[in-house]
């Protein structure tokens, strides 16, 4: 069975919100909060009354992601919008995309990431933190549940590995010199995840997929870890997800010295029409307009 689409009229949405019950907080960080909840259904005459145990703790119907206060940028990002496939050559990346990344990093969008790394927030959700005494600084990472995982279903496992180093913004920063580091990170992440006990069981190494996004949601390098059985939705789609093993292989076989890397290749990916990248860069290019000097 699959849940049908939600109606979007205000009457239905207000009714849905008022029917929420047994709301359980999964975690929060800065302006972001995540919950599981059940929907209170009216009981008709021919329905059996729930037992006390069922009434007290019904299985959750919904996972809720709350952003408060919500900025216009959040509204634009999460509103329904058409998608476009774009191609980003190295020159466009260096001259326009990289400066836009810098602006995004400078306006506080990474505060929640640094809060986690520096131990100020969300520490109860950290599944693993590299030991500082035995791990070189460049190889330290944290492992957290992704906000899209319900933390109850092993086959939909979705974790994030946040690296502590801050010199890598996205896969564009990866070069041939990073291959040993990437291999070590991939091996260690798989080892850690396969050793974790999730309550609903464990996963083996060959049950995991590792990938990175481009464009990522935020410009601090992180790796997605998902169960192979997780339905391949938008987060794993072509034009969004780049397999970590494939990136390593591409870097290893790439011509050039140690500094040759992903910044030197042409990348194609999807964008929403409300994104800054589309409105500020790719739409003007499509319309033959000159781009603003960065």
C-alpha positions in Angstrom: 0.0 0.0 0.0 1.1 3.6 -0.6 -0.3 6.7 1.0 -2.3 8.9 -1.5 -1.3 12.5 -2.0 -2.4 15.0 0.6 -5.0 17.5 -0.4 -3.6 21.0 -0.3 -6.7 23.1 0.4 -6.6 25.1 3.6 -9.7 23.3 5.1 -8.1 19.8 4.7 -4.7 21.0 6.0 -6.2 22.6 9.1 -8.2 19.5 9.8 -5.1 17.3 9.4 -3.1 19.5 11.8 -5.8 19.4 14.4 -6.0 15.6 14.2 -2.4 15.0 15.0 -1.8 13.1 18.2 1.0 11.1 20.0 3.6 13.5 18.5 7.1 12.3 19.3 10.1 14.6 18.9 13.0 12.9 17.1 15.4 15.7 17.4 16.0 19.4 16.8 18.9 21.7 15.8 18.7 25.4 15.4 15.5 26.1 13.4 15.0 22.4 12.3 12.8 19.9 14.2 11.7 16.4 13.3 8.7 14.4 14.7 6.7 11.2 14.3 2.9 11.5 14.8 -0.3 9.6 14.5 -3.6 10.9 13.0 -6.7 10.7 15.2 -9.4 9.0 13.3 -13.1 9.3 14.2 -14.6 6.0 15.3 -17.8 5.0 13.4 -20.4 2.7 15.0 -19.3 -0.4 13.1 -15.6 0.0 14.1 -14.1 -1.8 17.0 -12.9 0.4 19.8 -9.1 0.3 20.1 -7.6 -1.4 23.2 -6.0 0.7 25.9 -2.6 -0.2 24.6 -3.5 0.7 21.0 -5.0 4.0 22.1 -2.0 4.9 24.2 0.7 4.2 21.6 -0.7 3.7 18.1 2.0 3.2 15.4 2.9 6.6 13.8 1.2 7.5 10.5 3.4 10.5 9.6 6.9 11.9 9.8 6.9 15.7 10.2 9.7 18.1 9.4 9.3 21.5 11.0 11.3 24.6 10.1 10.6 27.6 12.5 11.1 30.4 11.9 10.8 29.7 8.2 12.5 32.2 5.9 11.5 33.0 2.3 14.4 30.9 1.1 13.0 27.9 2.9 9.6 28.5 1.4 11.0 28.8 -2.1 13.1 25.6 -1.6 10.3 23.4 -0.4 7.5 24.7 -2.6 6.4 22.6 -5.5 8.4 23.6 -8.6 9.5 22.3 -12.0 12.9 20.7 -12.4 15.5 21.3 -15.1 18.5 19.3 -16.2 21.6 21.6 -16.5 25.2 21.1 -17.5 28.0 22.8 -15.5 31.4 23.0 -17.3 34.5 23.7 -15.2 34.7 27.4 -16.3 31.1 28.1 -15.1 31.9 26.4 -11.8 35.0 28.4 -11.2 33.6 31.8 -12.3 30.1 31.7 -11.0 29.1 28.6 -9.1 32.0 28.7 -6.6 31.3 32.3 -5.7 27.6 31.5 -5.1 28.7 28.6 -2.8 30.9 31.0 -0.9 27.9 33.4 -0.4 25.8 30.5 0.9 28.5 29.4 3.3 28.9 32.9 4.6 25.3 33.7 5.5 25.0 31.3 8.4 23.5 28.3 6.6 26.2 26.0 8.1 25.6 27.0 11.7 23.6 23.9 12.4 26.3 21.7 11.0 29.0 23.3 13.1 26.7 23.0 16.2 26.7 19.3 15.8 30.4 18.9 15.0 31.4 21.1 17.9 29.2 19.2 20.3 26.7 22.0 21.1 23.5 20.4 19.8 22.0 17.1 18.7 24.6 15.0 20.5 21.9 12.5 21.6 21.5 11.7 17.9 25.2 11.1 17.1 25.6 7.4 16.4 29.4 7.6 16.1 32.1 10.2 16.6 35.7 9.4 15.6 37.9 9.3 18.7 40.1 12.4 18.7 43.0 10.6 20.5 43.3 7.8 17.8 42.0 9.4 14.6 43.9 12.0 12.5 42.0 15.3 12.3 41.4 14.9 8.6 39.8 11.5 9.0 37.3 12.3 11.8 33.6 12.2 11.1 30.2 12.0 12.8 27.5 9.6 11.9 23.8 10.8 12.3 20.4 9.7 11.2 19.2 11.5 8.1 16.0 13.6 8.7 14.2 11.5 6.1 14.7 8.2 8.1 12.0 7.2 10.6 14.6 5.5 12.8 12.3 2.5 13.0 12.6 0.7 9.6 15.9 -0.9 8.9 15.2 -1.4 5.1 14.8 2.4 4.8 18.0 3.2 6.7 19.4 6.6 5.8 22.4 8.0 7.6 24.8 11.0 7.1 28.5 11.0 7.7 29.6 14.6 8.4 33.3 15.1 8.0 34.9 17.3 10.6 37.4 18.9 8.2 36.1 22.2 6.7 38.2 22.5 3.5 35.8 20.4 1.4 32.6 22.0 0.3 31.3 19.5 -2.3 32.5 16.8 -4.6 34.0 19.6 -6.8 36.7 19.9 -4.2 37.8 16.3 -4.5 41.1 15.7 -6.3 43.4 12.8 -7.0 45.3 13.5 -3.8 42.1 12.7 -1.9 41.8 9.2 -3.1 43.6 7.5 -0.1 41.5 9.7 2.2 38.3 8.8 0.4 39.1 5.1 0.5 39.9 5.2 4.2 36.6 7.1 4.9 34.5 4.7 2.8 36.1 1.7 4.6 35.7 3.2 8.0 32.1 4.4 7.5 31.0 0.9 6.3 32.8 -0.7 9.3 31.1 1.6 11.8 27.6 1.2 10.3 27.8 -2.6 10.0 28.8 -2.7 13.7 25.9 -0.6 14.9 22.9 -2.2 16.6 19.8 -0.3 15.5 17.2 -2.2 17.7 15.5 -3.6 14.7 18.7 -5.5 13.6 22.0 -4.9 11.9 23.1 -4.3 8.3 26.0 -6.0 6.6 28.6 -4.2 4.5 27.1 -5.3 1.2 23.7 -3.9 2.2 24.9 -0.3 2.1 25.2 2.3 -0.7 27.3 5.4 -0.2 26.9 8.5 -2.3 27.2 12.3 -2.3 24.9 14.9 -3.8 25.6 17.6 -6.3 24.3 20.1 -5.9 24.2 19.4 -2.2 21.7 21.0 0.2 24.5 22.6 2.2 28.2 23.2 1.3 30.0 21.1 3.9 31.2 17.8 2.6 29.0 14.9 3.8 28.3 11.4 2.6 24.9 9.7 2.5 24.6 6.0 3.6 21.4 4.1 2.7 20.2 0.6 2.8 20.2 -1.0 -0.7 16.5 -1.8 -0.3 15.6 1.9 0.2 13.3 3.0 -2.6 15.3 5.2 -5.0 13.4 8.4 -4.7 14.7 11.9 -5.5 17.6 11.7 -3.1 19.1 8.8 -5.1 18.1 9.9 -8.6 20.3 10.4 -11.6 21.2 14.0 -11.7 21.4 14.2 -7.9 23.4 11.3 -6.4 27.0 10.4 -7.4 28.2 7.1 -6.1 31.2 7.4 -3.8 33.0 4.3 -5.3 32.5 5.7 -8.8 33.9 9.1 -7.8 37.0 7.3 -6.3 37.5 5.3 -9.5 37.0 8.4 -11.7 39.7 10.3 -9.7 42.1 7.3 -9.8 41.9 7.0 -13.6 41.9 10.8 -14.3 44.8 12.2 -16.2 47.0 14.8 -14.6 48.8 15.4 -11.3 47.6 15.2 -7.7 45.7 18.5 -8.1 43.6 17.2 -11.0 40.1 16.5 -9.8 36.3 16.9 -10.0 36.6 20.7 -10.5 38.0 19.9 -13.9 35.1 17.9 -15.3 31.7 18.8 -16.8 28.8 17.8 -14.5 25.1 17.5 -15.3 22.5 17.5 -12.6 18.9 18.6 -11.9 17.8 21.9 -10.4 14.5 23.3 -9.2 13.3 26.4 -11.0 13.1 28.3 -7.7 16.7 27.6 -6.8 19.3 30.4 -6.8 21.4 28.5 -9.2 18.6 28.4 -11.7 17.4 32.0 -11.3 20.8 33.6 -11.1 22.9 31.5 -13.4 21.3 28.9 -15.6 18.1 30.8 -16.6 20.0 33.8 -17.7 22.4 31.6 -19.7 19.4 29.9 -21.4 17.9 33.2 -22.3 21.2 34.5 -23.6 21.6 37.1 -20.9 25.0 38.1 -19.5 25.7 36.8 -16.0 26.5 39.3 -13.2 30.2 39.5 -12.5 31.0 37.6 -9.3 
